[in-house]
């Protein structure tokens, strides 16, 4: 019997329940996937708390990797026995499970040399890193970027990829242990955002000029520092709100700061086109398979322990990627 995590009301980690599931057979355009590993992302907590509202009861999780067990009518992109990975949003919600029926469209076949655990740890984070560095802004070798949460799952991939592109990386962290991890993965400079003035230090490190792009996944607590770190006509990428929503912004301040830009992108808009998704995934998989980018899985949990995984995530006790091993 298949099992999965569901929640019947919004709230804290305690609302997550381990339940049996009757999977059934795939219909037209669908596939049945047996999971080997499931990704854990901070965005999962937004579904659980109701920040991202969904009809209840609901499954949770949007990323996993495993093996195709069966396909429905009209599915030609994958076949039984294929190893696959996927990520998405509402179209893939329900990944915290041992087996499921899902649309075949989001599934990506895994190349040789990349295992399911690695895939579950990197598909969302890796594709996010890919569009952040390869689509949003015309970065050039020699540019300096500011990377918040540099020891997190996305942070470690972005830092390594940025070095391949010839960028200088200023990473922010909350502890010395996280600083060591960030340095080991490509950060040239470290700022402890809890005890240092991020904007002042970033400008010191850039000779007063500021950074080309600030990647901010923290939100409320770091937005002002990110904005103050930008060079003239630089960009702040608001890509997460782990500390809370970004406060309202008077757009006139963008001109006062040097005609800077602000964007709040979503992964879904960068993988909606199958060709663009395949291109980003191919570049990501190529770097990982060649070991130019290392995927660090620092936390592994059982699916039954989803509540504890969420507690660890929200308390910022995690580094690198976290996964459920099925």
C-alpha positions as CSV (number, residue, x, y, z in Angstrom):
1,X,0.0,0.0,0.0
2,X,1.3,3.5,-0.9
3,X,1.5,6.1,1.8
4,X,1.9,9.9,1.8
5,X,1.8,13.0,3.9
6,X,-1.4,15.1,3.9
7,X,-2.8,18.0,5.9
8,X,-6.4,18.6,6.6
9,X,-6.0,22.1,8.1
10,X,-3.3,24.7,7.9
11,X,-0.9,25.4,10.8
12,X,2.4,24.3,12.2
13,X,4.3,21.1,11.4
14,X,1.9,19.1,13.7
15,X,-0.8,19.3,11.0
16,X,1.1,16.9,8.7
17,X,-0.3,13.4,8.8
18,X,1.0,10.1,7.5
19,X,-1.8,8.3,5.6
20,X,-2.4,5.4,3.3
21,X,-3.2,6.1,-0.3
22,X,-4.9,4.2,-3.1
23,X,-2.8,5.1,-6.2
24,X,-4.7,3.4,-9.0
25,X,-3.8,3.5,-12.7
26,X,-2.7,6.5,-14.8
27,X,-5.3,8.1,-17.1
28,X,-4.6,9.9,-20.4
29,X,-1.5,12.2,-20.2
30,X,-0.6,10.8,-16.8
31,X,2.1,8.5,-15.3
32,X,2.5,6.5,-12.1
33,X,5.8,7.2,-10.4
34,X,7.4,5.2,-7.6
35,X,9.5,7.6,-5.6
36,X,13.0,6.9,-4.5
37,X,13.7,10.3,-2.9
38,X,11.6,13.4,-2.3
39,X,12.9,17.0,-2.2
40,X,12.2,19.3,0.8
41,X,11.9,23.0,0.0
42,X,11.1,26.0,2.2
43,X,8.2,26.8,-0.1
44,X,6.6,23.5,1.2
45,X,5.9,25.3,4.5
46,X,4.0,28.0,2.7
47,X,1.4,25.4,1.5
48,X,1.2,24.0,5.1
49,X,0.7,27.4,6.7
50,X,-1.8,28.6,4.1
51,X,0.4,31.3,2.7
52,X,-0.1,29.4,-0.6
53,X,-3.8,28.5,-0.3
54,X,-5.0,25.1,-1.7
55,X,-8.2,23.1,-1.2
56,X,-8.1,20.9,1.9
57,X,-7.3,18.1,2.5
58,X,-4.2,18.3,0.4
59,X,-0.9,16.6,-0.3
60,X,2.3,18.6,0.0
61,X,5.7,18.8,-1.7
62,X,6.4,19.6,-5.3
63,X,9.7,17.8,-6.1
64,X,10.8,14.2,-6.2
65,X,12.7,11.6,-8.2
66,X,11.9,7.9,-8.9
67,X,11.0,5.3,-11.5
68,X,8.0,5.2,-14.0
69,X,5.8,2.3,-13.2
70,X,3.1,2.9,-15.8
71,X,1.9,5.5,-18.3
72,X,-1.5,6.5,-19.6
73,X,-2.8,6.9,-23.1
74,X,-0.9,9.4,-25.2
75,X,2.2,9.6,-23.1
76,X,5.4,9.3,-25.2
77,X,7.9,11.4,-23.3
78,X,8.5,8.8,-20.7
79,X,8.1,5.0,-20.5
80,X,7.9,2.3,-17.7
81,X,11.4,1.8,-16.2
82,X,12.6,5.3,-16.9
83,X,14.3,7.2,-14.0
84,X,12.7,10.6,-13.8
85,X,12.7,13.8,-11.7
86,X,10.3,16.7,-11.5
87,X,9.5,20.0,-9.9
88,X,6.7,22.5,-10.3
89,X,3.9,24.1,-8.3
90,X,0.3,23.2,-8.2
91,X,0.7,20.7,-11.1
92,X,3.2,18.6,-9.0
93,X,1.8,19.2,-5.5
94,X,1.6,16.0,-3.5
95,X,5.2,14.8,-3.8
96,X,5.5,13.7,-0.1
97,X,4.5,10.2,-0.9
98,X,5.8,6.8,-1.8
99,X,4.0,6.5,-5.1
100,X,1.6,8.7,-7.1
101,X,-0.3,9.4,-10.3
102,X,0.7,12.7,-11.8
103,X,0.7,14.6,-15.1
104,X,3.5,13.3,-17.4
105,X,4.4,16.8,-18.7
106,X,6.6,17.9,-15.8
107,X,8.7,14.7,-15.8
108,X,12.3,15.0,-16.8
109,X,14.3,11.8,-17.7
110,X,17.5,11.5,-15.7
111,X,20.8,11.1,-17.5
112,X,23.2,8.3,-16.5
113,X,25.5,9.4,-13.6
114,X,22.8,11.3,-11.7
115,X,21.0,9.3,-9.0
116,X,17.5,9.8,-7.7
117,X,18.7,11.2,-4.3
118,X,20.9,13.8,-6.1
119,X,18.0,14.6,-8.4
120,X,15.5,15.1,-5.6
121,X,18.0,17.4,-3.9
122,X,18.7,19.6,-6.9
123,X,15.9,19.7,-9.4
124,X,14.1,22.7,-8.0
125,X,17.2,24.3,-6.5
126,X,19.2,23.6,-9.6
127,X,16.7,24.9,-12.1
128,X,16.2,28.0,-9.9
129,X,20.0,28.5,-9.9
130,X,20.0,28.1,-13.7
131,X,17.4,30.8,-14.4
132,X,18.8,33.1,-11.8
133,X,22.3,33.1,-13.4
134,X,21.4,32.4,-17.0
135,X,18.2,34.2,-17.7
136,X,17.4,37.1,-15.4
137,X,20.3,39.5,-15.9
138,X,23.2,39.8,-18.4
139,X,26.0,38.9,-15.9
140,X,29.6,39.3,-17.2
141,X,32.8,37.8,-16.0
142,X,34.2,40.1,-13.3
143,X,30.8,41.1,-11.9
144,X,30.2,40.8,-8.2
145,X,27.0,39.4,-6.8
146,X,25.5,39.3,-3.3
147,X,24.1,36.0,-2.3
148,X,22.0,35.7,0.8
149,X,21.6,32.3,2.6
150,X,24.8,31.3,0.9
151,X,25.0,27.9,2.8
152,X,21.5,26.9,1.7
153,X,20.5,24.5,-1.0
154,X,20.2,27.2,-3.7
155,X,23.0,29.2,-2.3
156,X,25.6,26.4,-2.6
157,X,24.6,25.7,-6.3
158,X,24.6,29.4,-7.2
159,X,28.0,30.0,-5.6
160,X,29.6,27.2,-7.5
161,X,27.9,28.1,-10.8
162,X,28.8,31.7,-10.4
163,X,32.5,30.8,-10.1
164,X,32.2,28.9,-13.4
165,X,31.0,32.2,-14.9
166,X,33.9,34.2,-13.5
167,X,31.8,36.1,-11.0
168,X,32.9,37.3,-7.5
169,X,30.5,36.1,-4.8
170,X,29.8,37.8,-1.6
171,X,27.8,35.4,0.6
172,X,25.8,36.1,3.7
173,X,25.3,33.6,6.5
174,X,24.1,33.5,10.1
175,X,26.8,31.3,11.7
176,X,30.5,30.6,11.4
177,X,29.8,27.0,10.5
178,X,27.7,28.1,7.6
179,X,30.5,30.5,6.6
180,X,32.9,27.6,6.3
181,X,30.5,25.7,4.1
182,X,29.9,28.8,1.9
183,X,33.6,29.4,1.5
184,X,34.2,25.8,0.5
185,X,31.6,26.1,-2.3
186,X,32.9,29.3,-4.0
187,X,32.1,32.3,-1.9
188,X,35.0,34.8,-2.1
189,X,33.8,36.9,0.8
190,X,31.4,36.3,3.8
191,X,29.1,38.8,5.6
192,X,27.5,37.7,8.9
193,X,24.1,39.4,8.3
194,X,23.1,39.1,12.0
195,X,26.1,41.2,13.2
196,X,27.4,43.2,10.2
197,X,25.9,46.0,8.2
198,X,25.4,44.2,4.9
199,X,25.2,47.2,2.6
200,X,28.2,48.9,4.2
201,X,30.3,45.8,4.0
202,X,29.3,45.0,0.5
203,X,30.3,48.4,-0.6
204,X,33.6,48.1,1.2
205,X,34.3,44.8,-0.6
206,X,33.5,46.4,-4.0
207,X,35.5,49.6,-3.6
208,X,32.4,51.6,-3.0
209,X,30.7,50.6,-6.3
210,X,28.2,48.0,-5.0
211,X,27.2,44.7,-6.5
212,X,25.6,44.0,-9.9
213,X,22.9,41.7,-8.5
214,X,21.7,40.9,-5.0
215,X,19.9,37.5,-4.7
216,X,17.7,37.7,-1.6
217,X,15.8,34.7,-0.5
218,X,15.3,35.9,3.1
219,X,13.0,38.9,2.6
220,X,12.0,41.3,5.3
221,X,15.1,41.1,7.4
222,X,17.6,41.6,4.5
223,X,15.8,43.6,1.8
224,X,17.0,47.0,3.0
225,X,20.6,45.7,3.1
226,X,20.3,44.2,-0.4
227,X,18.9,47.4,-1.8
228,X,21.7,49.4,-0.3
229,X,24.3,47.0,-1.7
230,X,23.5,47.6,-5.3
231,X,25.6,49.5,-7.8
232,X,24.1,52.0,-10.1
233,X,21.5,50.3,-12.3
234,X,21.9,47.1,-10.4
235,X,19.2,44.5,-9.7
236,X,17.8,43.0,-6.5
237,X,16.2,39.6,-7.1
238,X,13.5,38.9,-4.4
239,X,13.3,35.1,-4.6
240,X,12.0,34.1,-1.1
241,X,10.6,35.4,2.2
242,X,11.9,33.1,4.9
243,X,12.0,36.0,7.4
244,X,8.6,37.4,6.2
245,X,7.3,39.5,3.3
246,X,9.3,42.4,1.9
247,X,7.9,45.7,3.2
248,X,6.1,48.1,0.8
249,X,8.5,50.0,-1.4
250,X,8.2,53.6,-2.7
251,X,9.3,53.2,-6.3
252,X,10.8,56.6,-6.2
253,X,13.5,55.1,-4.0
254,X,14.7,53.0,-6.9
255,X,15.8,56.2,-8.7
256,X,17.3,57.6,-5.6
257,X,19.4,54.5,-5.2
258,X,20.9,54.8,-8.7
259,X,18.1,53.7,-11.1
260,X,18.2,50.2,-9.6
261,X,15.8,47.4,-10.5
262,X,13.7,45.0,-8.4
263,X,12.2,41.7,-9.6
264,X,10.2,38.9,-7.9
265,X,10.5,35.9,-10.3
266,X,8.9,32.5,-10.1
267,X,10.5,29.3,-11.4
268,X,7.3,28.3,-13.1
269,X,7.7,31.1,-15.6
270,X,11.1,30.0,-16.6
271,X,10.3,26.3,-17.2
272,X,6.8,26.8,-18.7
273,X,8.3,26.5,-22.2
274,X,9.5,22.9,-22.7
275,X,12.4,23.9,-24.9
276,X,13.7,26.4,-22.3
277,X,13.2,23.9,-19.5
278,X,15.2,21.3,-21.4
279,X,18.0,23.8,-22.1
280,X,18.2,24.8,-18.5
281,X,18.0,21.2,-17.2
282,X,20.6,20.1,-19.8
283,X,23.1,22.7,-18.6
284,X,22.4,21.9,-14.9
285,X,22.7,18.1,-15.4
286,X,25.9,18.6,-17.5
287,X,27.6,20.5,-14.7
288,X,26.5,18.1,-12.0
289,X,27.4,14.9,-14.0
290,X,30.9,16.4,-14.7
291,X,31.2,17.3,-11.0
292,X,31.8,21.0,-11.8
293,X,28.8,21.5,-9.4
294,X,28.5,19.4,-6.2
295,X,25.1,18.7,-4.8
296,X,25.3,18.6,-1.0
297,X,22.7,16.6,0.8
298,X,23.2,17.5,4.4
299,X,19.9,16.2,5.9
300,X,18.0,13.0,5.1
301,X,14.7,12.1,6.7
302,X,12.0,9.4,6.5
303,X,8.7,10.6,5.0
304,X,7.0,9.7,8.2
305,X,9.2,12.4,9.9
306,X,8.0,15.3,7.7
307,X,6.9,17.3,10.8
308,X,10.5,17.2,12.1
309,X,11.9,18.1,8.8
310,X,9.7,21.2,8.7
311,X,10.7,22.2,12.2
312,X,14.4,21.9,11.2
313,X,13.8,23.9,8.1
314,X,12.0,26.7,9.7
315,X,14.5,27.0,12.6
316,X,17.3,27.5,10.0
317,X,19.1,24.5,11.4
318,X,19.7,23.1,7.9
319,X,22.4,23.6,5.3
320,X,22.7,22.4,1.8
321,X,19.8,20.3,0.5
322,X,17.3,18.2,2.5
323,X,15.5,15.1,1.2
324,X,13.2,12.3,2.2
325,X,14.6,8.9,1.4
326,X,11.6,6.6,0.5
